[in-house]
């Protein structure tokens, strides 16, 4: 998610100015287009499927340099997983190694699943992208600076809704791990967006420009989509995803909340302390705006989703997503303007759809080439903080695994 839990994470208070700066930095990173379920420690025993020695070396070098305890990655090609790599530790104190059962927090990579869920409802004719969301809400939602301008589903998916992330309020959730959220999604959304809401702030919750006029990454806009799904379906977003996404995609160890996950498989998030010269655990966390970043999963199960998305919506013999809806959200030619995902050009010239994620002590990445349908995913329980480090990992892994 783009804010202090999506970029340069680390202990300390959230500041509004810093959050705005971080949004700019991650947009720069994103647009680099030219459930059976300490650095030395990260160099422990690895479980690696396939023979990708150069990729393995790259991962280990980056883990050592960035003090990342544990890391897992997967690559897909031709509708199949062609490589997985598991490195280091999911828990340093317990000396528990990362395996194919290890579950990580996916952070903002979660948004790709939330968008996919919405496109299922779109394909079923439950809403139109140009619909005013007020048609489906139980309260009135407008940007108070432009009360006559509609906020639409398409704008939420494109981050052009003019909805801002009020870090002065949201920072209490983003800057510390408190376990599963205790505020129901509907209550959280109404308190933030309703005129009568306890946390409604017309200056901090909205930008001073009309909906549809500019792009600005919005976690709360994606969280709102999760609530809209609840209003449309009459069930919780958590249950909808389990029934319509996770089960048909055989993502049996994946869930939005910690209570759904086998605690023995969970990777502890860590941030490295320069002063202490060691990694510090964050504990396990969750956020009330969970459709924007609360997914817990592993790379093999995320690969199920990515395979279906790149194979015209099919996982095995099950049609999970409508192929036309996929093309609406992420057209193969990137035109007309796409939704939710970002565009990235590797150093080898491959043009990808991609999304990064960053939260307290976790970093994540998902991508695919819409032409050849090759894709790459990785998640780790450490911090990747700079554009150069992201680019080195993405380009290095992509180039070596796919021999670009």
N, C-alpha and C positions, 0 to 999 in steps of 0.2 A: 504494500500500500504506500502511497506516496506521501510522506510526511516523516516525522522522526521515527516511525516504526517501519519505514519503507526504504530508507536510504542509509544515512550514517548513524546507525543505532549505537546506543551506549547509555549508561546510567547518567541521569541528570535531568533537570526540568525542561519541559518543552516550551520553546519561545516562538511566538507568532512569526517574528521576522526570520528566524532560522528555518521555520517550516516553509515559508515562501521561498527562501533561497534553495532549500532542498528540493522543492518541486521543480525549480528551474534546472537544477543539476540533473535530476533523474530524467526530465524531458530531454536533456542533452544526451544522456546515456542511451535513452530509448531511440533517439533519432540519429544515431551515428550511421548515416547512410552514405558518406563519401563513398476373523482376522487371525488366521495363524499369522496370525500376523505379528598444552604447550607445543610447539612445533615438533619436538621429538616424539611426543605422545601420538601426534597425528601420523607418524610414520610407522605405526604398528602393523600388525598383520592385516592384509587386504583380502577380500573375497571378490574376485574378478571373473566374470564370465566373458569368454571370447579372448582374442589375442589382439590387443591394441596397445603395444608397449609404449609407443610415443605418447599416446593419450594418458596412459598411466603415469608416466614420468611427469607430464605437464601438471596433472592433478596434484601429485605429491609435492612438486615444487611450489605450487601455489598455496597448498595447505600449509606448508612450512613457512612460507614468506608471510602469510596472512594470519597465522596461528589458528587455523580452522581445525577443530578436533575431528569432525566426521563429515563425510561427503559421499553422495551417491549420484549416479548418472545412468542414463539410458538413451539409446539411439534407435530410431525406427527407420525402416526402408521397405518399400513394397508391401506395406500393411503388416509388417512383422517387427518384433524387437530383434535387432541384430547384434546388440552389445549392451551389457550392463557392467557397471563398476561400483564396487563398495569399498570404502577406505576409512581407516581410522576408527574413532570411537563415538558411539552415541552417548556414552556417559563416562567421563574421565574419572570420577571418584570410584565408580564401580568397575572401571576397566572393561566396560562392556563394548564390544566391537560392533560396528555397523554391519548389518547383514541385509539380505533381501526382505527381511521382516521389519526392518527399522522404519518407523513412522516419523516424519518431519512435519513441521508447520510449513504450509505452502505460501504464506503471506499473500501478496497481490496476484500471484499466479492464480489464486482462487477466483479472480474476476473472470477468467476465461470460462470457468465452469458455470458461474452465475449467468454470464451472457448466453452460454449454450442452453441452460435451462429456460431462459426467456425466449430463445429462438424455437424451442419446442412448443411453447404456448403460442408464439407468433404463427408457426406453421399450422397449428390447430385452429387458427382464426380467432383466438381469444382476445387479441388486440391488434392494432395497426401501429406501425412505427410513428406515424404522424399524429396519433391520438393524444389529446390532452390527458395527462395522468389523473386529473380531477374526475374524470369519468369513472374511475375505479377506486378512488380513495374515500375514506370516511371523514375527511377534513378538507378544508380548502388550502391548496398549495399554490402560491405565486411568488415570484420575486417581488418584494414590496416596492422596489425601485421602479418596476415595470409591471404593475398589477394587471394590465390588459393582455400581456404576452403569455401564451400558453407554454408550459413545460411538457415536453413530449417524451415518449419512450426512446425514440431515436436520439434525442439530445442526451438523455441519460447514458445510453450506450456509447455515445461519441464523446462524452465529457464536455458537452457544449451547453449544459443546462443552466449555467450561471449559479449553480449551487457551490458554495465554498465549504471547506472543512474548518470549523471553528476550533483551532488548536487550544485556545484558552479553556474550552470545555472538554474537548476530546482527549487532551493530553493526559488527563488522569487515567484513562484507559490504555493509551498508547505507550506511555513511558514506564510502565511497570507491568509485570505479569501477575494477574490476580486469579488465574484459573478460568473456568467457564464464566461467561457473562451472567449476571443475575437479573438484568433488565430484559424483559421480553422484547423481541424485535419491534413489534407494533407499538408498544409503550415508548421505546427509545425513539422511534421515528416520529410519533406524534408530538412528543415533548420537544423535539428539535425543529419541526417544520410547522406545526400548528400555531396560529396567532396566540392561542391561549397556552401554549406549551411552556413548561418551566424553563426550558433552555432555548427558547426562541430568541434570536437576536438578529434583527434585520440588517445590521451592519456587518456582523461577523459570520453569519450563516449564508450570506448571498453576496455575489459580486455586483458592482455597480455598472453592469452592462446587461443588455437584454438577452434572454435565452436564445440560443442558436447563433449568436453573433461571434463568439470567441470560444476557443478550446482552453479548458483549465481542468486538470486532473482532479476528480472529485470522488473520494471514498464514500461520502454520504450519498452521492448520487447513485452509486452502485448498491449501497445498502438499501436505498429506497426501492430499487428494482426488486430486491428480495421480498420486501413487504408488499409490493404490487403483485408479485407472484402469489403471496398468501391471500390477498384480496380476490384475485382472479380464480384461484383453485379452491378456496375455502379450507385449506390445510396449511400447516406450518411449512416454511421453506425447507427446513431440515427434513421433514417427512417427504415432501415432494421430491427432493433430490435423491433421497434413499430409494424411493419407489421408481422414479423415472430416469435417473442417471446411474446411480451407484450399482444397483442390482443388475440392470440389463448390461452394464459395462463390466460386470464382475469385479467391481471395486469394493470388495467385501470387507476390507480393513480400513476404508476411508470414511471419514465423518467430519462434521462441522465442529463437534464439541469433544472435549477431553473425555467426557463420560461415555462416549461411544468407542473409545480406543483402549486396547489392552495396554495398561500402564507399563508393562514389561518391555513393550516395543518402542516406547516413546524416546526420541532423542532429546536430550537436554540442550536448550539454547545457551550459547556462551558468547561473551564478548571479552576480548583480550585487554588486560589492564597493563599499560606501559609502565606505570609506577610500581605495580606489584610483580610485573614480569610473569604473569600467568593468566589463564582464562578464568573468568568469574561466571558462575551459573546464574541465569536469570530466573530459574523456576519455570513452570509451565503456565502458559497464558492463553487468553482468549479475549475477544472484543465484542461489544454489543452490536457493532456494525459488521458482524461476521460475514455476510455475503461478499464483502469487499476484501476479506483477507484471512478468514478463520479456518480454512480447510486444513485438515490433517490427513496426510497420505504418504505414499512412497512412489518412487519413480516408475516401478513396474505398473502400478495401477494407474498413475497418470498417463503412462504410455497407452493403456487401453483406450482412454479418452482421446488421445491424440491420433491413434490409429483410426478410430471411428470417424473422427473429424476429417481425416485426410482420405478416407475411403468411402466418400459419398454417404457418410452417416451410419455405416454398417459396422457392427462388432460381431464377428462370426456370421451367423444367419439372422441376427436381430437388427432391424432398422431402428436405431436409437434416435437419429437426427434426420430431419428432412434435408435432402441434398440441395434443394432450392433455398432453404433457410440458411444453410451453410454458406452458399454463394452470396446471399444477401449480406450476411455479417462479414464474411472474409472472402470477397471475390478473388478468383485466381489471378486476375490482371490488376488487382489493387484499385480498380476503378469500377463503378463510382466509389466515392470515398467510403472506406471500410470503417468498421465499428470495433471498439474495445481493444483489439490487438494493436500493436505498433509495428512499424516497418523498420527493418534493419538490413544493411548491406554488409556482409562479411568482408574481410580483407582479401578474400579470394573471389569476390564479385557475386556471390550467391545472395539473392534478395529473399528475406525471410519475413514471415509474420512472427512476432515474438512478444513476450511479456516477462518482465522481471518482477521479483518480489523481495521486499526487505522489511523485516520486523526485528524485535529485540533478539539479537543473537542468532538470526537465521537469514539465509539468502537463497533465492530460488530463481529458476529460469525455465521457460518453455518456448519452443520455436518449431516452425516447419517451413519448408520451401513449397509454395503452392504449385510449382511446376513439376518437380520430381517427387514430391510428397515425402521427402526425407525430413526427419525431425530429431531434435535433441532436447533433453530435459536434464536438469541437475538441481539438487537441493543440498544444503549443508547447514550445520548448526554452528555457524560462525559468520563473521561480517565481511562482506565484499563491499568496499566503500568508495572506490574510485572508478571513473569511466575507463581508465587504462587497464585496471584489473579485470573488470567485466569483459572488456574487449579481448584481452589476452586469453581468457578462458573460453569465451564463445568462439573466437576465430581459431584458436589452437585446437580445441576439441572438434569443431566442425570440420576443419581442414584435414585433420589426421584420421578421423573416423571415416569420413566420406571421401578421403583422398582427393580433395579439391586442389 
